[in-house]
Amino acid sequence: MAYYVTTPIYYVNAEPHLGHAYTTIAADVLARHMRQRGEEVFFLTGTDEHGEPVTQVAEREGITPRELGDRNYVRFKELAGALGVTNDFFIRTTDPEHHEVVRRVVQRIHDNGHVYAGTYEGWYCPRCADFKTDSELVDGSRCPIHLIELEREHEDNWFFRLSAFQEPLERLYAERPDFVTPQIRFNEARSFIEQGLHDLSLSRARLKWGVPVPWDETQVIYVWIDALINYYSALSYAREGEDLTERFWPADVHLIGKDILKFHAVIWPAMLMAAGIEVPRRVAIHGHLLMGEHKMSKSLGNVIDPFQVVDLYGADALRYYAMREVRFGQDGGVSPEGFEARYTSDLANEYGNLASRTLAMIVRYREGVVPEGELPSELVETFDGLAGEVRSFLDATDPSGALEEIWQRVRRLNGFVQEEQPWKLAKDASQHERLDSVLCGLAEGLRVVSLLLWPFVPTAAERLLDALRVQDRSFGAARFGAGSGGATLGELGQLFPRVEPPTASAA
């Protein structure tokens, strides 16, 4: 079966921050998990290089928008690499192949009768590249996200007849209750539709940086119309000499942040309907990472630099923190202090220390060979159904829920060590079989949790699986009792060594 997952494409007007890493990590967890299940996966990420946000920054720096894009897109590619992300393609909206598809799709929308000439007048945020209604403004005429004062604009444009898709979108939401997740975001999108849809500017006359409108090259296609088509266009040229559209479209999951819900959960499906293209299967929407009271944003200056965190603690630590600290779909606070606490308590002490202690005891008491004892009934019960629970959470695009289920078992294994105290069993000859059972159970538990943790913390999980001599890394092998004793352990070392942050924090 084919599985297609995407991130939003990121503006190149600023350096990447933890908010960008968050969505990309979540997509990578899903992609790795599905590959582990044996599915054929295509994972797309990339950069949005057109529109006013990019143009304004380029003007301030005295360079062209293309020069800015050529310089900054590299940082987003480097971030994916630093995070251990396994995307299959990195799209840039300046790709000529993307331009061709954008023009073709927009022309089709026009030819199907969903475009007309009109005049736009209203509030516009250049940083969001979004038109704001009066009800969305704060403190008079400020953008609710960037908190900058907006001016009313007046411009002759081409318009997309979004209002014509009121009923089709209402029908989509009625027939597919999982089209948008989580439920709170589904309700938000449906409410937006039910309030009545207004036609949308498809082009901008004042801007010149973008894809020209096919039938009117004096205007460029509105950056959001251009950008949304990337999910569809990439499949036609991502693999040289092959069009993957038929194999992977419609997308299984678009992962986005809640501030772009309107575009992805309302405008995008309407555009696809207008062009006669099948809509995606799901739009999964996460909340904001908050530092203080506000969403993390480079323009507000409240960011955690993911490159610094990875350099100091490693990619696995940041991947774990991103998926663990804030429940996917909800808003939540993040901080350097919170990250350091998670690293020490969860990764170093609970998972890393459990692995080190278990392997050290097998070396000490059984000469480094995993015993073939009967698995402890307490652990058999604890692990029963775990793989199915993890699968269900990830199928529902809830990586945080999946990680919580796995981590409950990590903590249970730690509790089991304290209850059984293998170091005491080793001193009692009559407890030989029980010690075999305990050590075998701990090794088996580590094997299962590490297989399930592999999409989240791939480097650490692989090191531990290598040390346990685990050959089968598939999701199907993540069943307690599917492993066997008799393996001679390899070297492990510390999975998450103690780190001394420079100055006050790592960010």
Residue pairs with C-beta under 8 A, 6 or more apart in sequence:
1 39
1 40
2 39
2 40
2 41
2 42
2 247
2 248
3 31
3 34
3 39
3 40
3 41
3 42
3 252
4 41
4 42
4 43
4 44
4 235
4 248
4 249
4 250
4 251
4 252
4 253
5 27
5 30
5 31
5 34
5 41
5 42
5 43
5 44
5 251
5 252
5 253
5 255
6 27
6 43
6 44
6 45
6 231
6 251
6 253
6 254
6 255
7 23
7 24
7 27
7 44
7 45
7 46
7 255
7 256
8 23
8 48
8 254
8 255
8 256
8 257
8 260
8 264
9 45
9 46
9 47
9 48
9 91
9 93
9 227
9 230
10 16
10 20
10 45
10 46
10 47
10 48
10 76
11 47
11 48
11 51
11 53
11 54
12 47
12 48
12 49
12 54
12 68
12 69
12 71
12 72
12 73
12 76
13 53
13 54
13 56
13 57
13 68
13 72
14 57
14 72
14 298
14 299
15 72
15 75
15 298
15 305
16 75
16 76
16 79
16 306
17 296
17 297
17 298
17 303
17 304
17 305
17 306
18 289
18 296
18 303
18 304
18 305
18 306
18 309
18 318
18 322
18 334
19 257
19 288
19 289
19 295
19 296
19 297
19 303
20 76
20 79
20 306
21 79
21 83
21 306
21 318
21 322
22 286
22 289
22 322
22 326
23 255
23 256
23 257
23 286
24 45
24 79
24 80
24 83
24 85
24 87
25 83
25 85
25 318
25 319
25 322
25 323
26 255
26 286
26 322
26 323
26 328
26 399
27 43
27 45
27 85
27 87
27 253
27 255
28 43
28 83
28 84
28 85
28 86
28 87
28 319
28 455
29 319
29 323
29 394
29 399
29 455
29 456
30 253
30 255
30 394
30 397
30 399
30 455
31 41
31 43
31 86
31 87
31 455
32 86
32 454
32 455
32 458
33 394
33 455
33 475
34 41
35 41
35 86
36 451
36 454
36 455
36 473
36 474
36 475
37 391
37 474
37 475
37 476
38 474
38 475
38 476
40 247
41 88
42 88
42 89
42 235
42 238
42 244
42 248
43 86
43 87
43 88
43 89
44 87
44 88
44 89
44 91
44 230
44 231
44 234
44 238
45 76
45 80
45 85
45 87
45 90
45 91
46 76
46 89
46 90
46 91
46 92
46 93
46 230
46 234
47 69
47 72
47 73
47 76
47 90
47 91
47 92
47 93
48 54
48 93
48 223
48 227
48 230
49 65
49 66
49 68
49 69
49 73
49 92
49 93
49 94
50 65
50 93
50 94
50 209
50 210
50 211
50 220
50 223
50 226
50 227
51 129
51 207
51 209
51 210
51 223
51 224
51 226
51 227
52 126
52 129
52 204
52 207
52 223
53 126
53 127
53 128
53 129
54 65
54 68
54 69
54 209
55 65
55 207
55 209
56 126
57 68
58 64
58 65
58 67
58 68
61 68
65 209
66 94
69 92
69 94
73 92
76 90
77 90
78 307
79 306
79 307
80 87
80 90
82 306
82 307
82 310
82 315
83 306
83 310
83 315
83 318
83 319
84 315
84 316
84 319
84 458
84 459
88 238
89 234
89 238
89 239
91 98
91 230
91 233
91 234
91 238
92 98
93 211
93 226
93 227
93 230
95 237
97 233
97 236
97 237
98 229
98 230
98 233
98 234
98 237
99 211
100 233
101 229
101 232
101 233
101 236
102 211
102 221
102 225
102 226
102 229
102 233
103 211
103 212
103 214
103 221
105 229
105 232
105 233
105 271
105 275
105 277
106 115
106 202
106 213
106 214
106 221
106 225
106 229
107 214
107 215
108 274
108 275
108 276
109 115
109 160
109 202
109 271
109 274
109 275
110 214
110 215
112 274
112 275
112 276
113 161
114 160
114 161
114 164
114 274
115 158
115 159
115 160
115 161
115 202
116 158
116 159
116 161
117 156
117 157
117 158
117 159
118 156
118 157
118 158
118 159
118 199
119 154
119 155
119 156
119 157
120 131
120 153
120 154
120 155
120 156
120 157
120 159
120 201
121 152
121 153
121 154
121 155
122 131
122 132
122 133
122 152
122 153
123 131
123 132
123 133
123 134
123 137
123 141
123 150
123 151
123 152
123 153
124 130
124 131
124 132
124 150
124 151
124 153
125 131
125 132
125 143
125 145
125 146
125 148
125 150
127 143
127 145
127 146
127 148
127 299
128 143
128 145
128 146
128 259
129 223
129 224
130 224
130 263
131 200
131 201
132 143
132 144
132 150
136 144
137 143
137 144
137 150
138 144
138 147
139 147
141 149
141 150
141 151
142 148
142 149
142 150
143 150
145 259
145 295
145 297
146 297
146 299
146 300
147 300
155 201
155 204
155 205
155 206
156 205
157 201
157 202
157 203
157 204
157 205
157 219
157 222
158 201
158 202
158 203
158 213
158 216
158 219
159 199
159 200
159 201
159 202
160 199
160 200
160 201
160 202
160 225
160 267
160 270
160 271
160 274
161 199
161 274
162 197
162 198
162 199
162 200
162 266
162 267
162 270
163 196
163 197
163 198
163 199
164 274
165 197
165 269
165 270
165 273
165 274
166 193
166 196
166 197
168 270
168 273
169 193
169 197
169 266
169 269
169 270
170 190
170 193
170 194
172 179
172 269
172 279
173 179
173 180
173 186
173 189
173 190
173 193
177 186
178 186
178 282
178 396
179 186
179 265
179 279
179 281
179 282
179 283
180 186
180 189
180 261
180 265
180 282
180 283
180 284
180 285
181 282
181 283
181 284
181 285
181 329
181 396
181 397
181 398
182 285
182 328
182 329
182 330
182 398
184 329
185 258
185 261
185 265
185 285
185 329
188 258
188 261
189 261
189 262
189 265
189 266
192 261
192 262
192 266
193 266
197 266
197 270
200 222
200 267
201 222
202 213
202 221
202 222
202 225
203 213
203 216
203 219
203 220
203 221
203 222
204 210
204 219
204 220
204 222
204 223
205 218
205 219
207 220
208 220
209 220
210 220
210 221
210 222
210 223
210 226
211 220
211 221
211 226
212 219
212 220
212 221
213 219
213 220
213 221
224 263
224 267
225 271
228 263
228 264
228 267
228 268
228 271
229 271
231 251
231 254
231 280
232 245
232 249
232 272
232 277
235 243
235 244
235 245
235 247
235 248
235 249
236 243
236 244
236 245
237 243
238 244
249 277
249 278
250 278
250 279
250 280
250 281
251 280
251 281
252 280
252 281
252 282
253 280
253 281
253 282
253 283
253 284
253 397
254 264
254 268
254 280
254 282
254 283
254 284
255 284
255 286
255 397
256 264
256 283
256 284
256 285
256 286
257 285
257 286
257 287
257 288
258 285
258 286
258 287
258 288
259 288
259 295
261 283
261 285
264 283
264 285
265 283
265 285
268 279
268 280
268 283
269 279
269 280
272 278
272 279
272 280
273 279
282 397
284 328
284 329
284 397
285 329
286 328
286 329
286 330
287 326
287 329
287 330
287 331
287 332
288 295
288 296
288 331
289 295
289 296
289 326
289 331
289 332
289 333
289 334
290 296
290 331
290 332
290 333
290 334
291 302
291 303
291 304
291 333
291 334
291 335
292 302
294 300
294 302
296 302
296 303
296 304
296 334
297 303
303 507
304 334
304 335
304 336
304 339
304 507
305 507
306 318
308 506
308 507
309 317
309 318
309 339
309 506
309 507
310 317
310 318
312 499
312 501
312 502
312 506
313 339
313 343
313 499
313 506
314 459
314 496
315 459
316 347
316 456
316 457
316 458
316 459
316 460
316 496
317 339
317 342
317 343
317 347
317 496
318 339
319 456
319 457
320 342
320 346
320 347
320 403
320 456
320 457
321 334
321 338
321 339
321 342
321 343
323 399
323 400
323 403
323 456
324 342
324 346
324 400
324 403
324 404
324 407
325 332
325 334
325 338
325 339
325 342
326 332
326 333
326 334
326 400
327 400
327 401
328 397
328 398
328 399
328 400
328 401
329 398
329 400
336 501
336 504
336 505
336 506
336 507
337 505
339 506
339 507
340 501
340 505
340 506
343 496
343 499
346 407
347 457
347 460
347 495
347 496
348 495
348 496
348 497
348 498
350 407
350 410
350 411
350 414
351 410
351 449
351 453
351 460
351 495
351 496
352 460
352 494
352 495
352 496
353 414
354 410
354 413
354 414
354 417
354 442
354 446
355 446
355 464
355 467
355 492
355 495
356 492
356 494
356 495
357 417
358 417
358 439
358 442
358 443
358 446
359 467
359 468
359 489
359 492
361 422
361 423
361 426
361 439
361 442
362 368
362 369
362 370
362 371
362 439
362 443
362 489
363 489
364 426
365 422
365 426
365 435
365 439
366 436
366 439
368 488
368 489
369 485
369 486
369 487
369 488
369 489
370 439
370 440
370 443
370 468
370 485
370 486
370 487
370 488
370 489
371 435
371 436
371 437
371 439
371 440
371 485
372 436
372 440
372 484
372 485
372 486
373 433
373 435
373 436
373 437
373 438
373 439
373 440
373 441
373 485
374 433
374 437
374 440
375 437
375 440
375 441
375 444
375 480
375 481
376 416
376 437
376 438
376 441
378 416
379 412
379 413
379 416
379 441
379 444
379 445
379 480
380 480
380 481
382 409
382 412
383 409
383 445
383 448
383 480
384 480
386 405
386 406
386 409
386 448
386 452
386 478
386 480
387 448
387 452
387 475
387 478
387 479
389 402
389 405
390 402
390 405
390 406
390 452
390 478
391 475
393 399
393 401
393 402
393 405
394 402
399 456
402 452
403 453
403 456
406 449
406 452
406 453
406 456
409 445
409 448
409 449
410 449
412 445
413 442
413 445
413 446
413 449
416 438
416 441
416 442
416 445
417 442
420 434
420 438
422 435
422 438
422 439
425 431
425 434
425 435
425 438
426 435
440 485
443 468
443 483
443 485
444 480
444 481
444 483
445 480
446 464
446 468
447 465
447 468
447 470
447 483
448 478
448 479
448 480
448 483
450 461
450 464
450 465
450 468
450 470
451 461
451 465
451 470
451 473
451 474
451 475
451 477
451 478
452 475
452 478
453 460
453 461
454 461
454 462
454 465
454 473
460 495
460 496
463 492
463 493
463 495
464 492
464 495
465 473
466 490
467 489
467 490
467 491
467 492
468 487
468 489
468 490
469 487
469 488
469 489
469 490
470 477
470 483
477 483
499 506
